[in-house]
């Protein structure tokens, strides 16, 4: 019983210490950020451009992934048991992409 109590308080102290460490690390990062990036307008511009390119990359990447899935499914259309399932899935994906493109 005494060991459980000691273990409980040891874990509690460890959590308290890790919380203090995390706060100290967060404060240090915050201080470094403000030292390096003192010009707020520049930060906003950089983040805006970064967001535009992130969105563009996501759209292009998603398009490539969907195209690869459709192409891969088209290879398995002639498989006797699974062919119908793959053909249905392929047609569904193609219809969805055609409808969103209009």
Rosetta constraint file for C-alpha pairs under 8 A:
AtomPair CA 1 CA 5 HARMONIC 6.54 0.50
AtomPair CA 2 CA 6 HARMONIC 6.24 0.50
AtomPair CA 3 CA 7 HARMONIC 6.01 0.50
AtomPair CA 4 CA 8 HARMONIC 6.03 0.50
AtomPair CA 5 CA 9 HARMONIC 6.32 0.50
AtomPair CA 6 CA 10 HARMONIC 6.03 0.50
AtomPair CA 7 CA 11 HARMONIC 6.14 0.50
AtomPair CA 8 CA 12 HARMONIC 6.21 0.50
AtomPair CA 9 CA 13 HARMONIC 6.08 0.50
AtomPair CA 10 CA 14 HARMONIC 6.12 0.50
AtomPair CA 11 CA 15 HARMONIC 6.15 0.50
AtomPair CA 12 CA 16 HARMONIC 6.24 0.50
AtomPair CA 13 CA 17 HARMONIC 6.12 0.50
AtomPair CA 14 CA 18 HARMONIC 6.11 0.50
AtomPair CA 15 CA 19 HARMONIC 6.07 0.50
AtomPair CA 16 CA 20 HARMONIC 6.33 0.50
AtomPair CA 17 CA 21 HARMONIC 6.16 0.50
AtomPair CA 18 CA 22 HARMONIC 6.05 0.50
AtomPair CA 19 CA 23 HARMONIC 6.21 0.50
AtomPair CA 20 CA 24 HARMONIC 6.18 0.50
AtomPair CA 21 CA 25 HARMONIC 6.14 0.50
AtomPair CA 22 CA 26 HARMONIC 6.04 0.50
AtomPair CA 23 CA 27 HARMONIC 6.09 0.50
AtomPair CA 24 CA 28 HARMONIC 6.18 0.50
AtomPair CA 25 CA 29 HARMONIC 6.19 0.50
AtomPair CA 26 CA 30 HARMONIC 6.08 0.50
AtomPair CA 27 CA 31 HARMONIC 6.13 0.50
AtomPair CA 28 CA 32 HARMONIC 6.17 0.50
AtomPair CA 29 CA 33 HARMONIC 6.03 0.50
AtomPair CA 30 CA 34 HARMONIC 6.30 0.50
AtomPair CA 31 CA 35 HARMONIC 6.16 0.50
AtomPair CA 32 CA 36 HARMONIC 6.10 0.50
AtomPair CA 33 CA 37 HARMONIC 5.80 0.50
AtomPair CA 34 CA 38 HARMONIC 5.64 0.50
AtomPair CA 37 CA 43 HARMONIC 7.07 0.50
AtomPair CA 39 CA 43 HARMONIC 6.70 0.50
AtomPair CA 40 CA 44 HARMONIC 6.29 0.50
AtomPair CA 41 CA 45 HARMONIC 6.22 0.50
AtomPair CA 42 CA 46 HARMONIC 6.11 0.50
AtomPair CA 43 CA 47 HARMONIC 6.08 0.50
AtomPair CA 44 CA 48 HARMONIC 6.00 0.50
AtomPair CA 45 CA 49 HARMONIC 6.24 0.50
AtomPair CA 46 CA 50 HARMONIC 6.01 0.50
AtomPair CA 47 CA 51 HARMONIC 6.01 0.50
AtomPair CA 48 CA 52 HARMONIC 6.34 0.50
AtomPair CA 49 CA 53 HARMONIC 6.33 0.50
AtomPair CA 50 CA 54 HARMONIC 6.04 0.50
AtomPair CA 51 CA 55 HARMONIC 6.12 0.50
AtomPair CA 52 CA 56 HARMONIC 6.19 0.50
AtomPair CA 53 CA 57 HARMONIC 5.96 0.50
AtomPair CA 54 CA 58 HARMONIC 6.11 0.50
AtomPair CA 55 CA 59 HARMONIC 6.31 0.50
AtomPair CA 56 CA 60 HARMONIC 6.27 0.50
AtomPair CA 57 CA 61 HARMONIC 5.88 0.50
AtomPair CA 58 CA 62 HARMONIC 5.97 0.50
AtomPair CA 59 CA 63 HARMONIC 6.16 0.50
AtomPair CA 60 CA 64 HARMONIC 6.29 0.50
AtomPair CA 61 CA 65 HARMONIC 6.22 0.50
AtomPair CA 62 CA 66 HARMONIC 6.18 0.50
AtomPair CA 63 CA 67 HARMONIC 6.12 0.50
AtomPair CA 64 CA 68 HARMONIC 6.15 0.50
AtomPair CA 65 CA 69 HARMONIC 6.22 0.50
AtomPair CA 66 CA 70 HARMONIC 6.20 0.50
AtomPair CA 67 CA 71 HARMONIC 6.10 0.50
AtomPair CA 68 CA 72 HARMONIC 5.99 0.50
AtomPair CA 69 CA 73 HARMONIC 6.09 0.50
AtomPair CA 70 CA 74 HARMONIC 6.17 0.50
AtomPair CA 70 CA 90 HARMONIC 5.67 0.50
AtomPair CA 70 CA 93 HARMONIC 7.28 0.50
AtomPair CA 70 CA 94 HARMONIC 7.64 0.50
AtomPair CA 71 CA 75 HARMONIC 6.70 0.50
AtomPair CA 72 CA 76 HARMONIC 7.11 0.50
AtomPair CA 73 CA 77 HARMONIC 6.65 0.50
AtomPair CA 73 CA 86 HARMONIC 5.70 0.50
AtomPair CA 73 CA 87 HARMONIC 7.18 0.50
AtomPair CA 73 CA 89 HARMONIC 7.89 0.50
AtomPair CA 73 CA 90 HARMONIC 6.20 0.50
AtomPair CA 74 CA 86 HARMONIC 7.45 0.50
AtomPair CA 74 CA 87 HARMONIC 7.13 0.50
AtomPair CA 74 CA 90 HARMONIC 7.06 0.50
AtomPair CA 76 CA 82 HARMONIC 7.51 0.50
AtomPair CA 76 CA 83 HARMONIC 5.94 0.50
AtomPair CA 76 CA 86 HARMONIC 6.65 0.50
AtomPair CA 77 CA 82 HARMONIC 7.44 0.50
AtomPair CA 77 CA 83 HARMONIC 4.18 0.50
AtomPair CA 77 CA 84 HARMONIC 6.74 0.50
AtomPair CA 77 CA 86 HARMONIC 5.90 0.50
AtomPair CA 77 CA 87 HARMONIC 5.57 0.50
AtomPair CA 78 CA 83 HARMONIC 5.37 0.50
AtomPair CA 79 CA 83 HARMONIC 4.67 0.50
AtomPair CA 80 CA 84 HARMONIC 7.89 0.50
AtomPair CA 82 CA 86 HARMONIC 6.23 0.50
AtomPair CA 83 CA 87 HARMONIC 5.97 0.50
AtomPair CA 84 CA 88 HARMONIC 6.03 0.50
AtomPair CA 85 CA 89 HARMONIC 6.17 0.50
AtomPair CA 86 CA 90 HARMONIC 5.95 0.50
AtomPair CA 87 CA 91 HARMONIC 6.06 0.50
AtomPair CA 88 CA 92 HARMONIC 6.10 0.50
AtomPair CA 89 CA 93 HARMONIC 6.20 0.50
AtomPair CA 90 CA 94 HARMONIC 6.14 0.50
AtomPair CA 91 CA 95 HARMONIC 6.02 0.50
AtomPair CA 92 CA 96 HARMONIC 6.12 0.50
AtomPair CA 93 CA 97 HARMONIC 6.16 0.50
AtomPair CA 94 CA 98 HARMONIC 6.01 0.50
AtomPair CA 95 CA 99 HARMONIC 6.05 0.50
AtomPair CA 96 CA 100 HARMONIC 6.23 0.50
AtomPair CA 97 CA 101 HARMONIC 6.08 0.50
AtomPair CA 98 CA 102 HARMONIC 6.66 0.50
